[in-house]
Amino acid sequence: MSAGSASTTLDSARIGVVTFPGTLDDRDAARAVRLAGGEPVSLFHADGDLQGVDAVVLPGGFSYGDYLRAGAISRFAPAMDALVDAAKGGLPVLGICNGFQVLTEAHLLPGSMIKNDHLHFVCREQVLAVENAETAWTNAYTAGQHITIPLKNQDGQFVADERTLDELEGEGRVAFRYVGGNPNGSRRDIAGISNAAGNVVGLMPHPEHAVEAGFGPDSPAGQRAGTDGLGFFTSVLASLVHA
Amino acid sequence: MGRVVVEVMPKPEILDPQGKAVVGALPRLGFTQFSGVRQGKRFELEVDGEVTSEVLDAARQAAETLLSNPVIEDVVRVADASEESAGAVA
């Protein structure tokens, strides 16, 4: 942001973070990008110009109050028109929670999210198994690795027809699965998925809330010491360097 | 002023958590006849003029693209509201 940092950010990757009306976690997503070593760029839903960013995060929240269906109205924002084209061209895109819902509504990822099977809002630290460590957003992890990041939603039950689920499994596109109990009734314990190319990833839990010791989930290293979410953001930076 | 009614329901194979909660509450009020509830949505789209076939076509398109998500929902009805009032309000 300041002129003094211009020399260091000049060659660092620029990661866009889109703000929709009702987005809550855009600041945390931008902070996660910064802590990982990238330069966050604020993008606005009404602006169809992606400002030449190298990757985009669609953050969590309740865009348009979840009216109609979660993510349904945001999906038609001018920024999304540009994003759908760019994602099809290989731009790395991460959808977190409401951002994941927007990606399914935009048909960049299959399936959809409906209300949690128990109808309650869930807010807890959630263990996930990283199933695919080869996507643009997961290459810092190893396949099978367990990570702990916060989960907080009411419409988090991932659903898709059996054929789509089989396809996702067969192509290794289940990126994350819930471990230690299914918190919302998601089909086959699926917490996150990717597109076929691996540049678009969506998940319900929140990696951006587990990126700095002192402000993350509890971990063996200490209370609130968990930083398991940081790998999402270092992954994309690494994938851009190697692109 | 005309009005088009669009009705959207969760797909039969999709579990409807809200309907399930409602069917669970009905017996507590003494309504023991109902074994299942599915909860859908009804939209009323207003137009300044008459409900023409073009208006209905546009409503069908809106229903498929924005008002419903084909992954989880079916559009079960798109109709001119003036044609339903006679029979429906029994």
Interface residues (C-beta under 8 A of the other chain):
Chain A: L68 R69 A72 I73 F76 T104 E105 P110 G111 S112 I114 K115 N116 D117 H118 L119 Q157 V159 A160 D161 G185
Chain B: P10 E13 I14 L15 P17 Q18 A21 L66 L67 N69 V71 I72
